[in-house]
Amino acid sequence: YTLAYIFLQATLDAMYEWAEVTILQGFPLADEYWHMGEYIKNVQEKVKALDEAAAPHCFQLEKKMNLPKRLCQHRMKGRTEFTPRALPAETSIRTLLDPTQVPKTTPNLLYSPDGDDVPNPLSKVPTGEVDALEISDLQGKRRLRQRLLRARNVTSIDSAETRGIYNDGNVPYRRKTIAISPGEGWQSRYSYGDGCDGSLSSSSSCEILSSRNCLMEGHQGSRGGIWGNETTGWLFFHGISVENGFVALNLEIGGREHATRRLALLESLPNSFVFEYTAEVVKGFDADVAKVDRTITTIDKDKLLDKMQQSVPGTGLVVVYDDNASGEAKDISIGVRVTGCADEIECQFAVTHVYWS
Protein backbone atom coordinates (compact mmCIF):
# COMPACT_ATOMS: atom_id res chain seq x y z
CA TYR A 1 0.00 0.00 0.00
CA THR A 2 2.72 2.48 0.97
CA LEU A 3 4.67 1.94 -2.26
CA ALA A 4 1.59 2.36 -4.44
CA TYR A 5 0.54 5.49 -2.53
CA ILE A 6 3.96 7.12 -3.02
CA PHE A 7 3.88 6.60 -6.79
CA LEU A 8 0.28 7.72 -7.11
CA GLN A 9 0.90 10.82 -5.00
CA ALA A 10 4.01 11.73 -7.02
CA THR A 11 2.05 11.30 -10.27
CA LEU A 12 -0.77 13.48 -8.94
CA ASP A 13 1.68 16.22 -7.90
CA ALA A 14 3.27 16.14 -11.36
CA MET A 15 -0.12 16.46 -13.06
CA TYR A 16 -1.07 19.42 -10.85
CA GLU A 17 2.20 21.20 -11.65
CA TRP A 18 1.82 20.45 -15.37
CA ALA A 19 -1.67 21.93 -15.35
CA GLU A 20 -0.67 25.06 -13.43
CA VAL A 21 2.41 25.80 -15.56
CA THR A 22 0.72 25.24 -18.92
CA ILE A 23 -2.28 27.39 -17.92
CA LEU A 24 0.06 30.31 -17.23
CA GLN A 25 2.78 29.70 -19.83
CA GLY A 26 0.95 27.71 -22.48
CA PHE A 27 1.94 24.53 -24.32
CA PRO A 28 4.33 22.77 -24.70
CA LEU A 29 5.71 22.29 -21.20
CA ALA A 30 9.20 23.84 -20.95
CA ASP A 31 12.24 21.54 -20.95
CA GLU A 32 13.24 22.58 -17.43
CA TYR A 33 10.24 20.67 -16.07
CA TRP A 34 11.21 17.48 -17.89
CA HIS A 35 14.91 17.23 -17.07
CA MET A 36 16.71 17.02 -13.69
CA GLY A 37 20.13 18.30 -14.79
CA GLU A 38 19.81 21.87 -13.54
CA TYR A 39 18.12 20.75 -10.33
CA ILE A 40 20.93 18.30 -9.52
CA LYS A 41 23.59 20.87 -10.42
CA ASN A 42 21.93 23.37 -8.10
CA VAL A 43 22.02 20.86 -5.22
CA GLN A 44 25.71 20.12 -5.86
CA GLU A 45 26.63 23.81 -5.88
CA LYS A 46 24.79 24.36 -2.59
CA VAL A 47 26.68 21.49 -0.97
CA LYS A 48 30.02 22.92 -2.10
CA ALA A 49 29.04 26.29 -0.62
CA LEU A 50 28.04 24.89 2.80
CA ASP A 51 29.45 26.65 5.85
CA GLU A 52 29.30 25.96 9.56
CA ALA A 53 26.24 28.17 10.00
CA ALA A 54 24.23 26.21 7.43
CA ALA A 55 25.36 22.71 8.48
CA PRO A 56 26.78 22.87 12.02
CA HIS A 57 26.37 19.16 12.74
CA CYS A 58 28.58 18.14 9.81
CA PHE A 59 31.39 20.52 10.66
CA GLN A 60 31.37 19.31 14.28
CA LEU A 61 32.58 15.90 13.08
CA GLU A 62 36.13 17.28 12.98
CA LYS A 63 36.06 17.61 16.75
CA LYS A 64 33.93 14.54 17.49
CA MET A 65 35.47 12.05 15.04
CA ASN A 66 38.63 13.75 13.79
CA LEU A 67 37.23 13.95 10.25
CA PRO A 68 38.38 16.88 8.05
CA LYS A 69 35.87 19.67 7.51
CA ARG A 70 36.34 19.57 3.75
CA LEU A 71 34.29 16.36 3.63
CA CYS A 72 31.18 18.43 4.35
CA GLN A 73 31.58 20.18 0.99
CA HIS A 74 32.47 17.25 -1.23
CA ARG A 75 30.91 13.97 -2.21
CA MET A 76 31.98 10.71 -0.62
CA LYS A 77 32.35 7.38 -2.38
CA GLY A 78 32.59 3.93 -0.89
CA ARG A 79 32.45 0.17 -1.07
CA THR A 80 31.03 -2.28 1.46
CA GLU A 81 30.03 -5.90 2.04
CA PHE A 82 26.87 -4.87 3.92
CA THR A 83 23.55 -5.63 2.24
CA PRO A 84 21.21 -4.60 0.81
CA ARG A 85 22.91 -2.14 -1.53
CA ALA A 86 22.49 -0.93 -5.10
CA LEU A 87 24.35 -2.84 -7.82
CA PRO A 88 25.83 -5.35 -5.35
CA ALA A 89 28.36 -6.92 -7.75
CA GLU A 90 29.76 -3.46 -8.58
CA THR A 91 29.76 -1.87 -5.11
CA SER A 92 31.39 -4.58 -2.99
CA ILE A 93 34.82 -4.23 -1.39
CA ARG A 94 35.88 -7.18 -3.54
CA THR A 95 35.93 -4.89 -6.60
CA LEU A 96 38.89 -3.04 -5.01
CA LEU A 97 40.90 -6.08 -3.94
CA ASP A 98 44.08 -7.33 -5.53
CA PRO A 99 42.92 -10.01 -8.02
CA THR A 100 44.87 -12.70 -6.19
CA GLN A 101 43.06 -11.90 -2.93
CA VAL A 102 39.41 -11.96 -3.99
CA PRO A 103 37.85 -14.53 -1.62
CA LYS A 104 36.70 -17.73 -3.24
CA THR A 105 34.13 -18.30 -0.50
CA THR A 106 30.50 -17.56 -1.40
CA PRO A 107 27.27 -17.77 0.64
CA ASN A 108 25.95 -21.31 0.99
CA LEU A 109 22.62 -20.97 -0.83
CA LEU A 110 19.93 -23.50 -0.06
CA TYR A 111 18.74 -23.63 -3.67
CA SER A 112 19.58 -22.03 -7.00
CA PRO A 113 18.27 -18.47 -7.51
CA ASP A 114 18.12 -18.94 -11.30
CA GLY A 115 14.46 -19.94 -11.25
CA ASP A 116 11.40 -17.79 -10.65
CA ASP A 117 10.53 -16.41 -7.24
CA VAL A 118 9.08 -18.89 -4.79
CA PRO A 119 5.52 -17.69 -4.05
CA ASN A 120 5.05 -16.47 -0.51
CA PRO A 121 1.53 -17.36 0.69
CA LEU A 122 1.75 -14.72 3.41
CA SER A 123 2.16 -11.99 0.79
CA LYS A 124 -0.93 -13.03 -1.19
CA VAL A 125 -3.45 -10.21 -1.39
CA PRO A 126 -6.92 -11.28 -0.15
CA THR A 127 -9.70 -11.31 -2.71
CA GLY A 128 -11.25 -7.89 -3.12
CA GLU A 129 -8.34 -5.99 -1.51
CA VAL A 130 -6.08 -3.45 -3.25
CA ASP A 131 -2.99 -5.06 -4.83
CA ALA A 132 -0.15 -2.51 -4.61
CA LEU A 133 2.12 -4.60 -6.84
CA GLU A 134 -0.42 -4.72 -9.63
CA ILE A 135 -1.02 -0.97 -9.40
CA SER A 136 2.72 -0.35 -9.76
CA ASP A 137 3.09 -3.19 -12.31
CA LEU A 138 5.93 -4.53 -10.20
CA GLN A 139 4.97 -8.16 -10.70
CA GLY A 140 5.73 -7.93 -14.40
CA LYS A 141 8.88 -5.91 -13.76
CA ARG A 142 10.13 -8.54 -11.32
CA ARG A 143 9.81 -11.29 -13.93
CA LEU A 144 11.40 -9.11 -16.64
CA ARG A 145 14.35 -8.18 -14.40
CA GLN A 146 15.00 -11.82 -13.54
CA ARG A 147 15.13 -12.75 -17.23
CA LEU A 148 17.50 -9.86 -17.99
CA LEU A 149 19.84 -10.76 -15.13
CA ARG A 150 19.93 -14.40 -16.17
CA ALA A 151 20.68 -13.34 -19.77
CA ARG A 152 23.50 -11.03 -18.62
CA ASN A 153 24.87 -13.61 -16.14
CA VAL A 154 25.90 -10.86 -13.73
CA THR A 155 28.54 -12.61 -11.67
CA SER A 156 31.82 -10.89 -12.55
CA ILE A 157 33.82 -8.72 -10.18
CA ASP A 158 36.02 -6.00 -11.66
CA SER A 159 39.39 -5.42 -10.01
CA ALA A 160 41.97 -2.75 -10.76
CA GLU A 161 45.65 -3.68 -10.71
CA THR A 162 47.32 -0.42 -9.82
CA ARG A 163 50.38 0.11 -7.71
CA GLY A 164 52.47 3.12 -6.65
CA ILE A 165 54.68 4.93 -4.16
CA TYR A 166 53.78 7.71 -1.77
CA ASN A 167 55.70 9.02 1.23
CA ASP A 168 54.17 11.31 3.83
CA GLY A 169 56.51 12.16 6.68
CA ASN A 170 53.85 13.96 8.73
CA VAL A 171 52.10 10.88 10.14
CA PRO A 172 52.90 10.70 13.89
CA TYR A 173 53.46 6.94 13.97
CA ARG A 174 56.39 4.61 13.43
CA ARG A 175 57.06 4.11 9.73
CA LYS A 176 59.30 1.94 7.60
CA THR A 177 59.79 1.37 3.88
CA ILE A 178 59.86 -2.19 2.58
CA ALA A 179 58.67 -4.38 -0.29
CA ILE A 180 55.60 -6.39 0.75
CA SER A 181 53.44 -9.07 -0.85
CA PRO A 182 49.68 -9.82 -0.78
CA GLY A 183 48.65 -12.32 1.88
CA GLU A 184 46.53 -15.43 1.51
CA GLY A 185 43.44 -16.84 3.19
CA TRP A 186 41.21 -13.74 3.41
CA GLN A 187 37.53 -14.66 3.57
CA SER A 188 34.21 -13.01 2.80
CA ARG A 189 32.02 -13.74 5.83
CA TYR A 190 28.56 -12.87 7.20
CA SER A 191 27.32 -11.44 3.89
CA TYR A 192 24.22 -12.56 1.97
CA GLY A 193 26.15 -12.11 -1.28
CA ASP A 194 25.68 -10.13 -4.47
CA GLY A 195 22.02 -11.00 -4.92
CA CYS A 196 20.71 -8.44 -2.42
CA ASP A 197 19.87 -5.04 -3.88
CA GLY A 198 16.85 -4.32 -1.70
CA SER A 199 14.33 -4.86 -4.50
CA LEU A 200 11.43 -7.27 -4.42
CA SER A 201 12.86 -9.11 -7.42
CA SER A 202 16.02 -10.02 -5.49
CA SER A 203 14.11 -12.05 -2.92
CA SER A 204 14.80 -15.23 -4.91
CA SER A 205 18.59 -14.78 -4.77
CA CYS A 206 19.14 -13.10 -1.40
CA GLU A 207 19.30 -14.65 2.06
CA ILE A 208 18.29 -18.13 0.93
CA LEU A 209 20.97 -19.62 3.14
CA SER A 210 20.92 -23.10 4.61
CA SER A 211 21.44 -21.53 8.03
CA ARG A 212 18.19 -19.52 7.89
CA ASN A 213 15.08 -20.86 9.63
CA CYS A 214 12.63 -18.57 7.82
CA LEU A 215 13.32 -18.31 4.10
CA MET A 216 10.18 -16.28 3.44
CA GLU A 217 11.12 -13.56 5.89
CA GLY A 218 12.42 -11.39 3.07
CA HIS A 219 15.12 -9.87 5.30
CA GLN A 220 18.07 -8.68 3.16
CA GLY A 221 20.15 -6.99 5.83
CA SER A 222 23.60 -8.48 6.44
CA ARG A 223 26.81 -7.07 7.93
CA GLY A 224 29.50 -8.76 5.91
CA GLY A 225 33.20 -8.06 5.68
CA ILE A 226 36.56 -9.27 4.37
CA TRP A 227 37.98 -11.21 7.33
CA GLY A 228 41.52 -12.19 8.22
CA ASN A 229 44.02 -12.40 11.08
CA GLU A 230 47.75 -12.41 11.70
CA THR A 231 48.26 -15.43 9.43
CA THR A 232 46.57 -13.91 6.36
CA GLY A 233 49.16 -11.15 5.89
CA TRP A 234 48.53 -8.01 3.88
CA LEU A 235 45.20 -7.11 2.29
CA PHE A 236 45.45 -4.69 -0.64
CA PHE A 237 42.89 -2.29 -2.14
CA HIS A 238 43.53 -0.72 -5.55
CA GLY A 239 41.82 1.67 -7.92
CA ILE A 240 40.70 4.18 -5.25
CA SER A 241 40.47 7.48 -7.14
CA VAL A 242 40.49 10.34 -4.63
CA GLU A 243 39.73 13.95 -5.47
CA ASN A 244 40.00 15.51 -2.01
CA GLY A 245 42.82 13.50 -0.43
CA PHE A 246 40.85 11.29 1.95
CA VAL A 247 40.58 7.52 2.47
CA ALA A 248 39.19 5.75 5.55
CA LEU A 249 38.49 2.13 6.44
CA ASN A 250 35.81 0.80 8.74
CA LEU A 251 37.29 -2.04 10.79
CA GLU A 252 35.76 -4.68 12.98
CA ILE A 253 38.20 -6.23 15.45
CA GLY A 254 37.51 -9.49 17.22
CA GLY A 255 35.41 -12.48 16.19
CA ARG A 256 31.65 -12.20 16.46
CA GLU A 257 31.74 -15.20 18.77
CA HIS A 258 32.35 -12.63 21.52
CA ALA A 259 29.56 -10.27 20.48
CA THR A 260 28.31 -9.90 24.07
CA ARG A 261 31.50 -8.23 25.19
CA ARG A 262 32.45 -6.28 22.07
CA LEU A 263 32.87 -2.95 23.85
CA ALA A 264 35.74 -4.30 25.96
CA LEU A 265 37.27 -6.41 23.21
CA LEU A 266 39.91 -3.94 22.05
CA GLU A 267 41.12 -3.44 25.62
CA SER A 268 41.47 -7.23 25.97
CA LEU A 269 43.90 -7.49 23.06
CA PRO A 270 47.53 -8.27 24.01
CA ASN A 271 49.97 -5.39 24.28
CA SER A 272 51.90 -6.93 21.39
CA PHE A 273 48.97 -6.24 19.05
CA VAL A 274 50.02 -4.06 16.09
CA PHE A 275 47.99 -2.62 13.22
CA GLU A 276 49.91 -1.65 10.08
CA TYR A 277 48.82 0.13 6.94
CA THR A 278 50.29 1.62 3.80
CA ALA A 279 48.79 4.28 1.51
CA GLU A 280 50.57 4.81 -1.78
CA VAL A 281 49.86 7.21 -4.62
CA VAL A 282 49.82 5.24 -7.86
CA LYS A 283 52.37 6.32 -10.47
CA GLY A 284 52.00 4.27 -13.60
CA PHE A 285 51.48 0.53 -13.41
CA ASP A 286 53.32 -2.31 -11.74
CA ALA A 287 52.00 -5.84 -12.14
CA ASP A 288 53.84 -7.18 -9.08
CA VAL A 289 53.05 -5.49 -5.78
CA ALA A 290 56.00 -7.27 -4.15
CA LYS A 291 58.36 -5.19 -6.29
CA VAL A 292 57.03 -1.90 -4.93
CA ASP A 293 58.70 -0.37 -1.89
CA ARG A 294 55.95 0.89 0.39
CA THR A 295 56.04 3.19 3.38
CA ILE A 296 54.38 1.32 6.27
CA THR A 297 52.74 3.05 9.21
CA THR A 298 52.81 0.95 12.40
CA ILE A 299 50.32 1.60 15.23
CA ASP A 300 50.33 -0.23 18.55
CA LYS A 301 47.18 -1.09 20.46
CA ASP A 302 47.01 2.09 22.57
CA LYS A 303 47.49 4.41 19.59
CA LEU A 304 44.95 2.46 17.58
CA LEU A 305 42.39 2.96 20.35
CA ASP A 306 43.02 6.71 20.14
CA LYS A 307 42.94 6.79 16.35
CA MET A 308 39.92 4.55 15.81
CA GLN A 309 36.56 6.33 15.87
CA GLN A 310 34.03 3.87 17.35
CA SER A 311 30.76 5.48 16.33
CA VAL A 312 29.00 2.07 16.53
CA PRO A 313 29.95 -0.69 19.01
CA GLY A 314 32.12 -3.34 17.39
CA THR A 315 33.28 -1.14 14.53
CA GLY A 316 35.87 1.57 14.11
CA LEU A 317 36.69 4.19 11.48
CA VAL A 318 40.42 4.56 10.77
CA VAL A 319 41.69 7.30 8.46
CA VAL A 320 44.58 5.87 6.42
CA TYR A 321 45.11 8.76 3.99
CA ASP A 322 44.54 12.46 4.63
CA ASP A 323 46.21 14.95 2.29
CA ASN A 324 44.62 18.34 1.77
CA ALA A 325 47.72 20.01 0.40
CA SER A 326 47.76 19.20 -3.30
CA GLY A 327 44.07 19.28 -4.23
CA GLU A 328 44.79 17.01 -7.19
CA ALA A 329 42.99 13.84 -8.24
CA LYS A 330 45.04 10.74 -7.39
CA ASP A 331 44.80 6.98 -7.52
CA ILE A 332 45.55 5.42 -4.14
CA SER A 333 46.56 1.87 -3.22
CA ILE A 334 45.92 0.81 0.40
CA GLY A 335 47.32 -2.17 2.33
CA VAL A 336 46.45 -3.33 5.87
CA ARG A 337 47.41 -6.15 8.25
CA VAL A 338 47.66 -7.02 11.97
CA THR A 339 50.52 -8.71 13.82
CA GLY A 340 51.45 -9.68 17.36
CA CYS A 341 48.16 -11.41 18.12
CA ALA A 342 47.65 -15.14 17.73
CA ASP A 343 44.28 -15.75 19.44
CA GLU A 344 41.96 -17.40 16.90
CA ILE A 345 38.89 -15.37 17.94
CA GLU A 346 40.01 -12.11 19.54
CA CYS A 347 42.62 -11.41 16.86
CA GLN A 348 40.29 -11.66 13.88
CA PHE A 349 39.62 -8.42 12.10
CA ALA A 350 37.58 -7.36 9.10
CA VAL A 351 37.31 -4.46 6.67
CA THR A 352 33.59 -3.80 6.24
CA HIS A 353 33.65 -0.42 4.46
CA VAL A 354 36.08 1.65 2.37
CA TYR A 355 35.34 5.38 2.12
CA TRP A 356 37.09 8.01 0.01
CA SER A 357 36.66 11.52 -1.30
DOVORO-244409 format. One record per residue (C-alpha): x, y, z. Coordinates in steps of 0.1 Angstrom, whole numbers, plus 5000, padded with zeros to 4 digits. Each point is the difference from the previous one (the first is absolute). Layout:
% DOVORO-244409
[node [X,Y,Z]]
...
This chain:
% DOVORO-244409
[node [5000,5000,5000]]
[node [5027,5025,5010]]
[node [5020,4994,4967]]
[node [4969,5005,4979]]
[node [4989,5031,5019]]
[node [5035,5016,4995]]
[node [4999,4995,4962]]
[node [4964,5011,4997]]
[node [5006,5031,5021]]
[node [5031,5009,4980]]
[node [4981,4996,4967]]
[node [4971,5022,5014]]
[node [5025,5027,5010]]
[node [5016,4999,4965]]
[node [4966,5004,4983]]
[node [4990,5029,5023]]
[node [5033,5018,4991]]
[node [4996,4993,4963]]
[node [4965,5014,5000]]
[node [5010,5032,5020]]
[node [5031,5007,4978]]
[node [4983,4994,4967]]
[node [4970,5022,5010]]
[node [5024,5029,5007]]
[node [5027,4994,4974]]
[node [4982,4980,4973]]
[node [5009,4968,4982]]
[node [5024,4983,4996]]
[node [5014,4995,5035]]
[node [5035,5015,5003]]
[node [5030,4977,4999]]
[node [5010,5011,5036]]
[node [4970,4981,5013]]
[node [5010,4968,4982]]
[node [5037,4997,5008]]
[node [5018,4998,5034]]
[node [5034,5013,4989]]
[node [4997,5036,5013]]
[node [4983,4988,5032]]
[node [5028,4976,5008]]
[node [5027,5026,4991]]
[node [4983,5025,5023]]
[node [5001,4975,5029]]
[node [5037,4992,4993]]
[node [5009,5037,5000]]
[node [4982,5006,5033]]
[node [5019,4971,5016]]
[node [5033,5014,4989]]
[node [4990,5034,5015]]
[node [4990,4986,5034]]
[node [5014,5017,5030]]
[node [4999,4994,5038]]
[node [4969,5022,5004]]
[node [4980,4980,4974]]
[node [5012,4965,5011]]
[node [5014,5002,5035]]
[node [4996,4963,5007]]
[node [5022,4989,4971]]
[node [5028,5024,5009]]
[node [5000,4988,5036]]
[node [5012,4966,4988]]
[node [5035,5014,4999]]
[node [5000,5003,5037]]
[node [4978,4969,5008]]
[node [5016,4975,4975]]
[node [5031,5018,4988]]
[node [4986,5002,4964]]
[node [5012,5029,4979]]
[node [4975,5028,4994]]
[node [5004,4999,4962]]
[node [4980,4968,4999]]
[node [4969,5020,5007]]
[node [5004,5018,4967]]
[node [5009,4970,4978]]
[node [4984,4968,4990]]
[node [5011,4967,5016]]
[node [5004,4967,4982]]
[node [5002,4965,5015]]
[node [4998,4963,4998]]
[node [4986,4975,5026]]
[node [4990,4964,5005]]
[node [4969,5010,5019]]
[node [4967,4993,4983]]
[node [4976,5010,4986]]
[node [5017,5025,4977]]
[node [4996,5012,4964]]
[node [5018,4981,4973]]
[node [5015,4974,5025]]
[node [5026,4985,4975]]
[node [5014,5034,4992]]
[node [5000,5016,5035]]
[node [5016,4973,5021]]
[node [5034,5004,5016]]
[node [5011,4970,4979]]
[node [5000,5023,4969]]
[node [5030,5019,5016]]
[node [5020,4969,5011]]
[node [5032,4988,4984]]
[node [4988,4973,4975]]
[node [5020,4973,5018]]
[node [4982,5008,5033]]
[node [4963,4999,4989]]
[node [4984,4975,5024]]
[node [4989,4968,4984]]
[node [4974,4994,5027]]
[node [4964,5007,4991]]
[node [4968,4998,5020]]
[node [4987,4965,5004]]
[node [4966,5003,4982]]
[node [4973,4975,5007]]
[node [4988,4999,4964]]
[node [5009,5016,4967]]
[node [4987,5035,4995]]
[node [4998,4996,4962]]
[node [4964,4990,5001]]
[node [4969,5021,5005]]
[node [4991,5014,5035]]
[node [4986,4975,5024]]
[node [4964,5012,5008]]
[node [4996,5012,5035]]
[node [4964,4991,5012]]
[node [5002,5027,5027]]
[node [5005,5027,4974]]
[node [4969,4990,4980]]
[node [4974,5028,4998]]
[node [4966,4989,5012]]
[node [4972,5000,4975]]
[node [4985,5034,4996]]
[node [5029,5019,5016]]
[node [5022,5025,4983]]
[node [5031,4984,4984]]
[node [5028,5026,5002]]
[node [5023,4979,4978]]
[node [4975,4999,4972]]
[node [4994,5037,5002]]
[node [5037,5006,4996]]
[node [5004,4972,4975]]
[node [5028,4987,5021]]
[node [4991,4963,4995]]
[node [5007,5003,4963]]
[node [5032,5020,5006]]
[node [5012,4974,5025]]
[node [4997,4972,4974]]
[node [5016,5022,4973]]
[node [5029,5009,5022]]
[node [5007,4964,5009]]
[node [5001,4991,4963]]
[node [5024,5028,4992]]
[node [5023,4991,5029]]
[node [5001,4964,4989]]
[node [5008,5011,4964]]
[node [5028,5023,5012]]
[node [5014,4974,5025]]
[node [5010,5027,5024]]
[node [5026,4983,5020]]
[node [5033,5017,4991]]
[node [5020,5022,5024]]
[node [5022,5027,4985]]
[node [5034,5006,5017]]
[node [5026,5026,4992]]
[node [5037,4991,5001]]
[node [5016,5033,5009]]
[node [5031,5005,5021]]
[node [5021,5030,5010]]
[node [5022,5018,5025]]
[node [4991,5028,5024]]
[node [5019,5013,5030]]
[node [4985,5023,5026]]
[node [5023,5009,5029]]
[node [4973,5018,5020]]
[node [4983,4969,5014]]
[node [5008,4998,5038]]
[node [5006,4962,5001]]
[node [5029,4977,4994]]
[node [5007,4995,4963]]
[node [5022,4978,4979]]
[node [5005,4995,4963]]
[node [5001,4964,4987]]
[node [4988,4978,4971]]
[node [4969,4980,5010]]
[node [4978,4973,4984]]
[node [4963,4993,5001]]
[node [4989,4975,5027]]
[node [4979,4969,4996]]
[node [4969,4986,5017]]
[node [4978,5031,5002]]
[node [4963,4990,5002]]
[node [4967,5017,4992]]
[node [4978,4993,5030]]
[node [4966,5008,5014]]
[node [4987,5015,4967]]
[node [4969,4988,4981]]
[node [5019,5005,4967]]
[node [4996,5020,4968]]
[node [4963,4991,4996]]
[node [4987,5026,5025]]
[node [4992,5034,4985]]
[node [4969,5007,5022]]
[node [4975,4994,4972]]
[node [4971,4976,5001]]
[node [5015,4982,4970]]
[node [5031,4991,5019]]
[node [4981,4979,5026]]
[node [5007,4969,4980]]
[node [5038,5004,5001]]
[node [5005,5017,5034]]
[node [5002,4985,5035]]
[node [4990,4965,4988]]
[node [5027,4985,5022]]
[node [4999,4965,5015]]
[node [5005,5016,5034]]
[node [4968,5020,4999]]
[node [4969,4986,5017]]
[node [4975,5023,4982]]
[node [5007,5003,4963]]
[node [4969,5020,4993]]
[node [5009,5027,5025]]
[node [5013,5022,4972]]
[node [5027,5015,5022]]
[node [5030,5012,4979]]
[node [5020,5017,5026]]
[node [5035,4985,5006]]
[node [5032,5014,5015]]
[node [5027,4983,4980]]
[node [5037,5007,4998]]
[node [5034,4988,4987]]
[node [5014,4981,5029]]
[node [5035,4990,5009]]
[node [5025,4998,5029]]
[node [5037,5000,5006]]
[node [5006,4970,4977]]
[node [4983,5015,4970]]
[node [5026,5028,4995]]
[node [4993,5031,4980]]
[node [4967,5009,4984]]
[node [5002,5024,4971]]
[node [4975,5024,4985]]
[node [5006,5016,4966]]
[node [4983,5024,4976]]
[node [4989,5025,5027]]
[node [4998,5033,4981]]
[node [5000,5028,5025]]
[node [4992,5037,4991]]
[node [5003,5015,5035]]
[node [5028,4980,5016]]
[node [4980,4978,5023]]
[node [4998,4962,5006]]
[node [4986,4982,5031]]
[node [4993,4964,5008]]
[node [4973,4987,5023]]
[node [5015,4972,5021]]
[node [4985,4973,5022]]
[node [5024,4985,5024]]
[node [4993,4967,5018]]
[node [4979,4970,4990]]
[node [4963,5003,5003]]
[node [5000,4970,5023]]
[node [5006,5026,5027]]
[node [4973,5023,4990]]
[node [4987,5004,5036]]
[node [5032,5017,5011]]
[node [5010,5019,4969]]
[node [5004,5034,5017]]
[node [5028,4986,5022]]
[node [5016,4979,4972]]
[node [5026,5025,4988]]
[node [5012,5005,5036]]
[node [5004,4962,5004]]
[node [5024,4997,4971]]
[node [5036,4992,5009]]
[node [5025,5029,5003]]
[node [5019,4985,4971]]
[node [4971,5007,4976]]
[node [5010,5021,4971]]
[node [4980,5015,4971]]
[node [5019,5010,4969]]
[node [4989,5017,4968]]
[node [5015,5015,4969]]
[node [4985,5027,4977]]
[node [5018,5005,4967]]
[node [4993,5024,4972]]
[node [4999,4980,4967]]
[node [5026,5011,4974]]
[node [4996,4980,4969]]
[node [4995,4962,5002]]
[node [5018,4972,5017]]
[node [4987,4965,4996]]
[node [5018,4986,5030]]
[node [4993,5017,5033]]
[node [5029,4982,5017]]
[node [5024,5021,4978]]
[node [4986,5033,5014]]
[node [5017,5015,5030]]
[node [4972,5013,5023]]
[node [5001,5023,5030]]
[node [4984,4981,5029]]
[node [4983,5017,5029]]
[node [5001,4980,5032]]
[node [4975,5006,5028]]
[node [5000,4982,5033]]
[node [4969,4991,5020]]
[node [4998,5032,5021]]
[node [5005,5023,4970]]
[node [4974,4981,4980]]
[node [4975,5005,5028]]
[node [5006,5037,4997]]
[node [4999,5001,4962]]
[node [4970,4977,4995]]
[node [4967,5018,5001]]
[node [4974,4976,5015]]
[node [4968,5016,4989]]
[node [4982,4966,5002]]
[node [5009,4972,5025]]
[node [5022,4974,4984]]
[node [5012,5022,4971]]
[node [5026,5027,4996]]
[node [5008,5026,4974]]
[node [5037,5004,4993]]
[node [5013,5027,4977]]
[node [5029,4986,4979]]
[node [5005,5029,4976]]
[node [4994,5037,5006]]
[node [5017,5024,4977]]
[node [4984,5034,4995]]
[node [5031,5017,4986]]
[node [5001,4992,4963]]
[node [4963,5001,4991]]
[node [5007,4977,4970]]
[node [4982,4968,4990]]
[node [5020,4969,5008]]
[node [4998,4963,4999]]
[node [5007,4984,5034]]
[node [5011,4965,5009]]
[node [4993,4989,5036]]
[node [5014,4970,5019]]
[node [4991,4989,5036]]
[node [5010,4971,5023]]
[node [5003,4992,5038]]
[node [5028,4983,5018]]
[node [5009,4990,5036]]
[node [4968,4983,5007]]
[node [4994,4963,4996]]
[node [4967,4994,5017]]
[node [4977,4983,4975]]
[node [4969,5020,5010]]
[node [5011,5033,5016]]
[node [5026,5007,4974]]
[node [4977,4997,4970]]
[node [4993,5033,4982]]
[node [4980,5010,4970]]
[node [4997,5029,4976]]
[node [4963,5007,4995]]
[node [5001,5034,4983]]
[node [5024,5020,4979]]
[node [4992,5038,4997]]
[node [5018,5026,4979]]
[node [4996,5035,4987]]
